[in-house]
Amino acid sequence: MAWKFRAWFRNRMLYNDFTITPDGKAVLNGRTGKLMASTNLRDCDGREIYEGDIVVDVERILDSGNAWGIVTMNPGKWISTMITGNPDAFCYGDFLDLVDKGRIRVVGNIYENPDTLMTLKRWIVRAPDRVTREESLPEIIRIINNPP
């Protein structure tokens, strides 16, 4: 398995134009970025899935606000990936199964698309100031159909 990484440097995502230090940091021109590993998995559109990606189950997201999560690598484990950001999201075993079935789509990442993350969080939050599901629906459909 070939290791692939990307890194976030303040306002841009880079896929190869940086150095990885022996202690696992991404460095570019003396600046340190957030290093993210590839899972070596691909979504339903063929896009490679990286740590920090926001993913949705395209068949369940409109029915259940819980069908999304953030891909997170489990520190200290040998290439163990978790789905976080949503306490009711699918577990990692389900995530792998959904990838195999072509139901997972990357809809952004936590650095370049914080608005997408906030929209998905609003989709499941049950608070008095919550935007109603009906008002959020067009934005959720846009996110699903037009990933970055």
C-alpha positions as CSV (number, residue, x, y, z in Angstrom):
1,M,0.0,0.0,0.0
2,A,1.4,3.4,-1.0
3,W,1.0,6.1,1.6
4,K,-0.6,9.2,0.3
5,F,-1.0,12.5,2.3
6,R,-2.4,15.9,1.9
7,A,-1.9,18.9,4.1
8,W,-3.8,22.0,5.0
9,F,-1.7,25.2,5.2
10,R,-3.9,28.1,6.5
11,N,-5.9,28.7,3.4
12,R,-5.0,25.9,0.9
13,M,-4.9,22.2,0.6
14,L,-1.8,20.7,-0.9
15,Y,-1.4,17.1,-2.1
16,N,2.3,16.7,-2.7
17,D,4.2,20.0,-2.5
18,F,5.3,19.8,1.1
19,T,7.8,17.8,3.3
20,I,6.9,15.3,6.0
21,T,9.2,15.5,8.9
22,P,10.3,12.4,10.8
23,D,7.9,13.3,13.6
24,G,5.0,13.3,11.2
25,K,4.4,17.0,10.5
26,A,3.8,18.7,7.1
27,V,6.2,21.5,6.5
28,L,6.2,24.1,3.6
29,N,8.5,27.1,3.6
30,G,9.0,26.8,7.3
31,R,5.3,26.7,8.1
32,T,3.6,23.7,9.6
33,G,0.4,22.3,8.2
34,K,-2.2,19.8,9.3
35,L,-1.2,16.4,7.8
36,M,-4.0,14.0,6.7
37,A,-3.5,10.5,5.4
38,S,-5.5,8.8,2.6
39,T,-7.7,5.9,3.6
40,N,-6.9,4.3,0.2
41,L,-10.7,4.1,-0.3
42,R,-12.7,5.9,-3.0
43,D,-16.2,7.3,-2.8
44,C,-19.1,6.7,-5.2
45,D,-17.6,9.3,-7.6
46,G,-14.1,7.8,-7.6
47,R,-12.7,10.6,-5.3
48,E,-10.1,9.4,-2.9
49,I,-11.2,9.6,0.8
50,Y,-8.8,11.3,3.2
51,E,-8.7,12.0,6.9
52,G,-10.7,15.2,7.5
53,D,-13.2,14.5,4.7
54,I,-16.9,15.0,5.3
55,V,-18.8,12.0,4.0
56,V,-22.5,11.2,3.6
57,D,-24.5,8.0,2.9
58,V,-26.2,9.2,-0.3
59,E,-29.1,6.8,0.1
60,R,-29.9,7.8,3.7
61,I,-28.9,11.4,4.2
62,L,-32.3,12.8,3.2
63,D,-34.2,10.4,5.5
64,S,-31.8,10.5,8.4
65,G,-29.8,13.4,9.5
66,N,-27.4,10.9,11.1
67,A,-26.1,9.6,7.8
68,W,-22.9,11.7,7.7
69,G,-19.6,11.9,9.5
70,I,-16.0,13.1,9.4
71,V,-13.2,10.6,8.5
72,T,-10.7,10.5,11.4
73,M,-7.6,8.4,11.8
74,N,-7.3,6.7,15.1
75,P,-4.0,7.8,16.7
76,G,-1.8,4.9,17.9
77,K,-3.7,2.3,15.8
78,W,-2.4,0.8,12.6
79,I,-4.4,2.5,9.9
80,S,-7.6,2.5,11.9
81,T,-10.2,4.9,10.7
82,M,-13.1,6.3,12.6
83,I,-16.2,8.3,11.7
84,T,-16.6,11.2,14.1
85,G,-18.3,14.6,14.2
86,N,-21.8,13.1,14.6
87,P,-22.4,10.9,17.6
88,D,-25.1,8.9,15.8
89,A,-23.2,8.4,12.6
90,F,-22.5,5.0,11.1
91,C,-19.7,3.0,12.6
92,Y,-16.5,2.3,10.8
93,G,-17.6,-1.3,9.8
94,D,-20.7,0.1,8.3
95,F,-18.7,2.8,6.6
96,L,-16.5,0.2,4.8
97,D,-19.6,-1.7,3.8
98,L,-21.2,1.5,2.4
99,V,-18.0,2.4,0.5
100,D,-18.1,-1.1,-1.1
101,K,-21.8,-0.6,-2.0
102,G,-21.0,2.8,-3.6
103,R,-23.1,4.8,-1.1
104,I,-20.5,7.1,0.4
105,R,-19.8,10.5,-1.1
106,V,-17.2,13.0,-0.1
107,V,-19.0,16.3,0.2
108,G,-16.0,18.4,1.4
109,N,-13.5,18.5,4.2
110,I,-13.4,20.2,7.6
111,Y,-10.9,22.9,6.4
112,E,-12.1,24.0,3.1
113,N,-15.9,23.5,3.7
114,P,-16.8,24.5,7.2
115,D,-20.1,25.8,6.0
116,T,-21.0,22.2,4.7
117,L,-20.1,20.8,8.1
118,M,-22.3,23.4,9.9
119,T,-25.3,22.7,7.6
120,L,-25.0,19.0,8.3
121,K,-24.8,19.7,12.0
122,R,-27.9,21.9,11.8
123,W,-29.7,19.0,10.0
124,I,-29.5,16.9,13.2
125,V,-29.6,19.5,15.9
126,R,-32.8,19.7,17.8
127,A,-32.8,23.2,19.4
128,P,-35.3,26.0,19.5
129,D,-33.2,28.1,17.1
130,R,-32.7,25.2,14.7
131,V,-33.6,25.8,11.1
132,T,-36.4,23.5,10.2
133,R,-35.7,20.4,8.1
134,E,-37.9,21.8,5.3
135,E,-35.8,25.0,5.2
136,S,-32.6,23.0,5.3
137,L,-33.6,20.5,2.6
138,P,-32.6,22.5,-0.5
139,E,-29.1,23.1,1.0
140,I,-28.7,19.4,1.9
141,I,-29.6,18.4,-1.6
142,R,-27.2,21.0,-3.0
143,I,-24.4,19.6,-0.8
144,I,-25.1,16.0,-1.9
145,N,-25.4,16.7,-5.6
146,N,-22.6,19.3,-6.0
147,P,-19.6,18.2,-3.9
148,P,-16.6,20.4,-4.2
